[in-house]
Amino acid sequence: MTLRITVECTTYNVTINIICSQDVEVSQSDTDITILVRSVKVREKIISFFKFTRIAVKENPVLHKLVIPKEPKKVFVKLI
């Protein structure tokens, strides 16, 4: 399973493909994206990617949940 994250900025688009196991769940609403990740490696890759794109990620380590806002930049997440 591959987790594809794309961030659209004004002058460029940034995409990362992360290979992960079956323990990833993605849910999207109008305002944010919630990713449930149990793997520490995958979670750290996602957090470092969003630091690079300068988007704040709310992390809940107990529930293994990451919450990403959609508002400042367009963010797309897809499980392939």
C-alpha positions as CSV (number, residue, x, y, z in Angstrom):
1,M,0.0,0.0,0.0
2,T,1.3,3.5,-0.8
3,L,0.3,6.7,0.8
4,R,0.6,9.6,-1.6
5,I,0.6,13.2,-0.2
6,T,0.5,16.2,-2.5
7,V,0.8,19.8,-1.4
8,E,0.0,22.6,-3.9
9,C,1.8,25.8,-3.4
10,T,1.7,29.0,-5.5
11,T,4.9,28.3,-7.5
12,Y,5.3,24.5,-7.1
13,N,3.7,21.2,-6.2
14,V,5.4,18.8,-3.8
15,T,4.5,15.1,-3.8
16,I,5.8,12.2,-1.6
17,N,5.0,8.5,-1.9
18,I,5.4,6.5,1.3
19,I,5.2,2.7,1.2
20,C,3.4,1.5,4.2
21,S,1.6,-1.6,5.4
22,Q,-2.1,-2.1,6.0
23,D,-2.1,-0.2,9.3
24,V,-2.9,3.2,7.8
25,E,-6.3,4.9,7.7
26,V,-7.2,8.2,6.1
27,S,-10.3,10.2,6.7
28,Q,-11.0,13.6,5.1
29,S,-13.4,16.4,6.0
30,D,-13.9,19.9,4.6
31,T,-11.3,21.5,6.9
32,D,-8.7,18.8,7.7
33,I,-7.3,15.4,7.0
34,T,-6.8,12.7,9.7
35,I,-4.3,10.0,9.2
36,L,-4.1,7.1,11.7
37,V,-0.6,5.6,11.5
38,R,0.7,2.9,13.8
39,S,4.2,2.8,12.3
40,V,6.7,5.2,13.9
41,K,8.8,5.4,10.7
42,V,5.9,6.3,8.5
43,R,4.7,8.9,11.1
44,E,8.1,10.5,11.2
45,K,8.3,10.7,7.4
46,I,4.9,12.4,7.3
47,I,5.9,14.9,10.0
48,S,9.2,15.7,8.3
49,F,7.5,16.1,4.9
50,F,5.0,18.7,6.4
51,K,7.9,20.5,8.2
52,F,9.5,20.8,4.7
53,T,6.3,22.3,3.2
54,R,5.8,24.5,6.3
55,I,2.4,23.1,7.3
56,A,1.6,22.5,11.0
57,V,0.6,19.0,12.0
58,K,-1.3,18.2,15.2
59,E,0.0,14.9,16.6
60,N,-1.7,12.7,19.1
61,P,0.9,10.0,19.9
62,V,-1.5,7.9,22.2
63,L,-4.0,7.4,19.3
64,H,-1.3,7.4,16.6
65,K,-3.2,10.2,14.9
66,L,-2.0,13.1,12.7
67,V,-4.4,16.0,11.8
68,I,-3.4,18.1,8.9
69,P,-5.3,21.3,8.0
70,K,-6.4,21.9,4.4
71,E,-6.7,25.7,4.6
72,P,-3.3,27.5,4.2
73,K,-2.3,25.3,1.2
74,K,-4.1,22.7,-0.8
75,V,-3.3,19.3,0.6
76,F,-4.3,16.0,-1.0
77,V,-3.9,12.5,0.6
78,K,-4.6,9.3,-1.3
79,L,-4.1,5.6,-0.4
80,I,-3.1,3.7,-3.5
